[in-house]
Amino acid sequence: MNRKYNLKTYRASIAVALCLTLMSLFFAGCDTADIRERMDEADEAEQYDFSVFLGDAGDPVKISELINRYRDEKGVSINPIITEEGSDNERALWRALESGNPPAAFLISSDDNMENISEGGFLADFSFIDSAKAGQTMPYLFQGYGWAVDKRLIADLVGAGRADAFIADIRSADYAEWNTFVQKLSAYILNGTAEPFGMNGKEYSFPAEKGAYATNLNGVFAVAGGDPEFCVDTLLALALCTSDLSAWEALKKLANDNAEEDAEKATPPAVSETPEEVATDEAFNLPRPALSVYTSSLNDITTHLAGRYAPGIRSKGFVNAKVYGQKNAREIFAEGKAAFAVVNSEDFSSLSKLNAVQANNLVLLPIKFPYAENGVSGVFEERPVNRCIPLRVTHSFAVNGKSSPESQKMALDFLLWMDNEDRTLTDALENSVREYYDRGDVLPYAPHAQSLQSYAEALREKNLSEYLTHANWDDVYKENLLNFMFTTWYEK
C-alpha cells in the first residue's frame, strides 16, 4: 500500500502511539476511582471528538493506523482506550462506561456479561445497519475453522488461470467430489498419476509435470494425531452440526431421572412394550448416523497423511504428541509437505513465523463430511454444511446508548467506515473467514457444546487414540469404531 507521510501525520502517529502506551499503563493495576480520575484528567489534557474502548483485543498498530487514516480523511479525532494484554476486560469496560467521560463505542467479547450491559442501557440499537447482524452489535473479530491451503499450490495443480475458479468450486462441491479429488491428489503425490477429476460439476486435471509447490508434497493432510483438539473436539463438533439431538438429550435426562427414582425405591425399572418405549429406542439411536459421518471422515483424512520426512500413516507415532503434535503438524504444512492443514483463523501469527510467504497466500476451505452417504441431511438452517465453515464471533463493537446523539452518530459513522477499511489491514486467514461470513456460509462452532464437552472427555478417557494406531480400517473395524463411539455417547 503506497501512502505519503508528512510531518503532521508523523506527529499524529507519535501522539496516538503515546496515547496507546499511556492508556495501557494507567488501566493496569488501578482501582475504579483511580481509573475514573485518570480518564478524566486525560480527557482534559487532550480533547477528542469521542473515545472508543478496545481493551486488549485486536492489533494496536492496525488500530492506530485506522484512527490516523480516519482523522486525515474525516477530520475526526478519536481516543482509543487500550488495556494491557491479559487484563480483565469486562471490569475495565465497566470502569470506562461509568467514568466521567465514557466511550461512545466499545468492543465487547462474547464472554462478557452482555445481558448486564444491555440492561444498563449501554447498547444503542442500530439494527437498521446491514453490518449489525446482531441488532445491537457489529461483529469485528472472528474465529473460523477449516482447511488452509496455499493458493500457489492450487495454481500448480490446476493452472494459474483456473485457480480462483477451482477454489470456489471446492467450496461448493459435495463430499463425493471432494473425496475423489483427495484420492487422486494422493496418487498424484505418491505416484505421479495425473488423472482427471470433477469438482462442483466441472472437470479438472493435474499437469503431467509437477510444479515447484507440488513437488515437495508427500501427503494430502497435516493433522495433529497426538492432539485431541482436532481428531476429537473440532471434527466431532462439525460432524454433529446438522443433528437435532435435543429429543435424544431430553429422553436421556428422563431415563436418568427415572433410574435415580427407581434406585431410591429399591425396585427395578418397569419393562414396557408401549409405543412410547419404541419411540425412546429410536431417539437413543439418533446420534448414530452423525457419528457414522464422523468416523467415515476421520478415516478418509487419516488415510492420506503427510509426514516430516515421508508419508504419514496411522500408527503409534501418529498419536504421539512429540511426533504428531500441533506444532509438528504446522511445521509439516509450512515446509510444503502437506497440501492442507486444519487451522483456525487465529493461527495466522504462528503460521507466519514458520513461513511468512506461505501464510500470506493462504485461503480457508470447508471441512467436508459424507452426510448423504450416511443418511444425514447435511443441511443446517437451509444451508448445506459442506460449503460452510464453523465460526465464532469473539468480539463485536457496540455504540454506547447513554452517549449523546451526536457522539453516537460519530461513533457509528466510524464503525461503518472501519468495517470496510479494516479489510485492507487484515491477514489472509481473517479475510477468508470474513468472505464466508459475508456470504452467510457459516455455522455456529460447537453446537450442543455442553454435551460435546463431556463426550470428548469420555472419548479421551476411553482412549480413542487406540483406533488411530491401526493403519487399515476395513468395514468390520469401522463398525467396531462406530460402536465404540455410540456406546461412549450413550454412557457419558
PALUM-159907 format. One record per residue (C-alpha): z, y, x; residue in three letters. Coordinates in steps of 0.001 Angstrom, whole numbers, plus 500000, padded with zeros to 6 digits. Layout:
N
ZYXALA ...
% end
This chain:
492
500000500000500000MET 498913503307501558ASN 501234506240500977ARG 501605509711502503LYS 505091510667503570TYR 506043514330504017ASN 509266515936505192LEU 510537516387501646LYS 510011512731500823THR 511640511678504100TYR 514720513798503426ARG 514921512458499870ALA 514714508900501147SER 517608509574503523ILE 519596511076500649ALA 519028508045498431VAL 519924505667501248ALA 523152507594501896LEU 523909507533498193CYS 523456503765498038LEU 525794503324501009THR 528468505685499692LEU 528418504198496205MET 528819500674497559SER 531759501812499706LEU 533726503585497021PHE 533246500798494463PHE 534733498182496784ALA 538450497533496519GLY 539334500556494337CYS 541377500657491163ASP 539963502013487900THR 541460505513488182ALA 540239505895491763ASP 536720504768490786ILE 536540507289487953ARG 537839510132490156GLU 535337509413492923ARG 532427509121490456MET 533320512494489005ASP 533564514041492493GLU 530184512554493482ALA 528516513983490380ASP 529989517416491012GLU 528772517394494628ALA 525224516273493810GLU 523552516934490474GLN 521305514262488966TYR 519441514072485700ASP 521137510755484931PHE 522700507690486565SER 521739504006486472VAL 524308501278487108PHE 522791498448489167LEU 525823496602490525GLY 524892494217493331ASP 521728492870491686ALA 518219493499492869GLY 516899494836496155ASP 518381498238497194PRO 515336499041499361VAL 512978498382496470LYS 515157500349494070ILE 515303503379496384SER 511509503223496695GLU 511129503241492917LEU 513592506086492460ILE 511815508171495102ASN 508436507494493568ARG 509644508395490085TYR 511176511633491339ARG 507941512563493106ASP 505801511772490058GLU 508042512996487221LYS 510441515440488865GLY 513442513475487569VAL 516405512807489879SER 518301509527489377ILE 521696508480490736ASN 521796504706491464PRO 525273503143491214ILE 525425500215493658ILE 528343497880494367THR 528978495572497295GLU 527372492133497198GLU 529704489647495517GLY 531595492329493569SER 533000491825490090ASP 530063493491488341ASN 531452493217484826GLU 534617495046485832ARG 532661497627487836ALA 530321498222484878LEU 533236498894482536TRP 534669501353485069ARG 531346503169485203ALA 530903503237481422LEU 534416504620480897GLU 534174507234483659SER 533733510952483082GLY 530022510673483918ASN 528855507290482616PRO 525397505923483450PRO 522642506452480904ALA 521263502981481699ALA 522773499884483239PHE 521828496448484496LEU 523768493634482854ILE 523834489985483864SER 523565487106481420SER 527122486136482384ASP 528650489486481489ASP 530500489990478224ASN 527572491246476147MET 529493490988472866GLU 532276493338474007ASN 529795495823475439ILE 527839495791472178SER 530981496169470073GLU 531969499090472281GLY 528825500918471187GLY 527268500906474656PHE 523988499206473673LEU 521333501546472284ALA 518711499879470099ASP 515197500174471486PHE 513717497078469865SER 510671499162468916PHE 509546498849472539ILE 507412495765473291ASP 509144495167476622SER 512529494953474901ALA 512122491324473892LYS 515835491013473106ALA 516054494177470970GLY 518761495983472929GLN 517971494823476447THR 514896494847478674MET 514603491707480861PRO 514381492611484533TYR 515345489758486865LEU 514149486217486178PHE 514793482726487493GLN 511916480326486836GLY 511295476740487959TYR 508049474955488772GLY 505737473520491431TRP 504962476019494186ALA 501509475708495768VAL 499686477755498387ASP 496609479400496858LYS 494812478973500173ARG 495232475198499866LEU 493760475301496361ILE 490763477149497803ALA 490421474372500404ASP 490495471687497705LEU 488113473087495086VAL 486382476007496805GLY 487436479643497105ALA 485155480678494239GLY 486855478295491790ARG 490474478564492999ALA 491723481018490358ASP 489991479119487548ALA 491465475843488802PHE 494994477285488843ILE 494511478449485246ALA 493175475001484285ASP 496170473236485842ILE 498486475405483759ARG 496723474366480554SER 495995470713481411ALA 497723467754479799ASP 499735465189481729TYR 496982462584481907ALA 494634465025483682GLU 497407466219485968TRP 498478462692486951ASN 494878461624487623THR 494488464666489871PHE 497702463736491734VAL 496478460172492311GLN 493070461322493558LYS 494628464018495722LEU 496878461369497272SER 493836459170498020ALA 492032462192499485TYR 495017462992501720ILE 495580459443502933LEU 492051458015502982ASN 489678460970502788GLY 488321459672499461THR 486663462589497665ALA 486192461587494021GLU 485507463996491141PRO 488257464619488605PHE 488786466584485418GLY 491218469408484734MET 491542471049481326ASN 488187469545480343GLY 486334470867483403LYS 485056468802486329GLU 486112469445489909TYR 485710467602493208SER 487166467692496711PHE 484939468626499654PRO 483808465807501935ALA 485287467632504928GLU 488887468777504705LYS 489669472427505227GLY 492360473845507525ALA 495150473693504918TYR 494257470269503525ALA 494034468636506963THR 497759468856507633ASN 498858467195504361LEU 500450463730504419ASN 501650463608500809GLY 501483465411497476VAL 505114466373496760PHE 508053467649498812ALA 511134466516496892VAL 514803466538497906ALA 515760462946497087GLY 519147463461498703GLY 519949466372496389ASP 520612465642492680PRO 519649469190491665GLU 516011468222491129PHE 515888464480490505CYS 518771464591488043VAL 519605468095486829ASP 516346470071486733THR 513851467322485958LEU 516035465839483224LEU 516651469205481578ALA 512909469842481419LEU 512122466389480023ALA 514582466963477160LEU 513208470393476228CYS 511351469121473163THR 514016466728471922SER 516195467746469000ASP 519334465870469896LEU 521644467791467573SER 521684464983464973ALA 522486462428467658TRP 525247464584469129GLU 526805465122465690ALA 526796461402464952LEU 528201460634468400LYS 531066463027467728LYS 531642461441464304LEU 531686457974465862ALA 534192459093468487ASN 536405460696465836ASP 536305457528463734ASN 537121455375466757ALA 540185457513467518GLU 541289457302463875GLU 540849453513463838ASP 542814453201467057ALA 545674455190465552GLU 545708452850462539LYS 545527449801464846ALA 542727448369462709THR 539177447511463806PRO 536346449729462564PRO 534631448557459437ALA 531252446830459670VAL 528633448201457297SER 525044447468456392GLU 524608450645454368THR 521592452962454781PRO 523934455425456494GLU 524672452808459154GLU 520973452156459707VAL 520343455911459961ALA 523113456129462525THR 521489453397464609ASP 518215455310464540GLU 519975458507465542ALA 521580456794468509PHE 518087455859469717ASN 516799459442469563LEU 517235460167473296PRO 515328457064474398ARG 511749458471474193PRO 512782461612476060ALA 514494459533478742LEU 511313457475478985SER 509419460714479652VAL 511875461493482434TYR 511725458082484134THR 507909457996483973SER 507611461425485553SER 510237460617488188LEU 508251457506489137ASN 504938459374489372ASP 506416462170491502ILE 508318459975493935THR 505326457645494378THR 503387460396496181HIS 505922461860498611LEU 505238463835501752ALA 507381463405504854GLY 508151465288508028ARG 506058463084510300TYR 504429460576507914ALA 504013459991504170PRO 507352459577502420GLY 508439456564500403ILE 511312455744498087ARG 513918454266500417SER 517467454717501678LYS 516132457535503814GLY 514794459326500733PHE 518270459594499176VAL 519868460629502473ASN 520717464335502281ALA 520365464670506072LYS 516789463361505914VAL 515569464496502481TYR 517953467266501514GLY 516858470571500022GLN 516452472155503455LYS 514290469247504670ASN 512044469347501599ALA 511427473072502043ARG 510614472601505717GLU 508127469812504888ILE 506418472154502446PHE 506500475168504784ALA 504885473095507534GLU 501984472290505209GLY 502770468560504942LYS 503063468629501113ALA 500782470214498536ALA 503557471000496038PHE 507288471697496218ALA 509677472248493347VAL 511267475701493641VAL 512891478370491566ASN 511707481935491918SER 514865482947493781GLU 513839480649496671ASP 511253483142497935PHE 513521484601500608SER 514374481210502138SER 510732480077501945LEU 509596483320503545SER 511900482749506508LYS 510232479379507090LEU 506630480544506607ASN 506162484164505551ALA 502370483998505239VAL 502531480919503038GLN 505301482437500881ALA 503155485480500125ASN 500354483192498885ASN 502431481013496561LEU 501854480561492860VAL 504062478680490406LEU 502701475822488265LEU 504389473938485391PRO 506183470636485984ILE 504392468330483554LYS 505605465272481620PHE 503905462338479816PRO 505116463301476356TYR 502202461898474349ALA 502312458611476264GLU 505973458169475287ASN 505798459175471638GLY 507314462645472103VAL 505696465723470572SER 505626467730473786GLY 505926470927471751VAL 508794473413471811PHE 508700476054469084GLU 504936475551468667GLU 504289475890472400ARG 503007472954474474PRO 505716472329477055VAL 503221471206479703ASN 501843474722480036ARG 505299476341480252CYS 507905476855482932ILE 511676476861482313PRO 513003480370482661LEU 516358482099482617ARG 516715485881482424VAL 519504486597484897THR 519694490393484447HIS 518488492880481842SER 518527496652481531PHE 520206498410478634ALA 520427502054477585VAL 523914503482477042ASN 524356504026473322GLY 527063506630473993LYS 524890508830476200SER 523304511970474798SER 519911511569473078PRO 518310513481475968GLU 519832511144478566SER 518857508084476540GLN 515245509253476361LYS 515107509982480113MET 516626506580480895ALA 514250504749478568LEU 511224506577479999ASP 512283505499483497PHE 512822501862482469LEU 509408501667480809LEU 507769503241483858TRP 509627500877486188MET 508658497835484091ASP 505055498499485139ASN 505559499962488619GLU 508012497264489695ASP 505217494680489674ARG 503792496273492835THR 507025495589494735LEU 507914492057493617THR 507299488892495626ASP 504687486221494899ALA 507004483855493013LEU 508539486590490873GLU 505076487876489988ASN 504058484365488990SER 507155483951486795VAL 506502487271485087ARG 502981486175484219GLU 504404483192482317TYR 506950485457480653TYR 504296487968479573ASP 502196485149478039ARG 505219483634476301GLY 504743480353478199ASP 508432479904478958VAL 511211477535477941LEU 514944478199477935PRO 516297476497481026TYR 518757473616480488ALA 518784473241476698PRO 521712471115475472HIS 523436472362478644ALA 526879471042477776GLN 525589467537477082SER 523341467588480142LEU 526115468663482454GLN 528354465716481584SER 525363463364481559TYR 524212464427485016ALA 527735463907486320GLU 527804460424484789ALA 524444459555486361LEU 525667460631489766ARG 528886458637489343GLU 526912455518488396LYS 524611456185491349ASN 521149456834490002LEU 520101457184493651SER 520115453373493962GLU 516940453298491887TYR 515296455803494229LEU 515665453427497190THR 513149450950495728HIS 509572451538496841ALA 507807449764493971ASN 508670450209490309TRP 506942447567488194ASP 507210447520484394ASP 510369445397484441VAL 512036447672486973TYR 511101450805484997LYS 512516449212481846GLU 515752448476483708ASN 515919452072484857LEU 515325453311481319LEU 518076451013480004ASN 520416452325482705PHE 519602455908481703MET 520080455205477999PHE 523325453269478463THR 524740456047480608THR 523748458594477957TRP 525414456524475246TYR 528623456112477259GLU 529020459653478551LYS 
% end
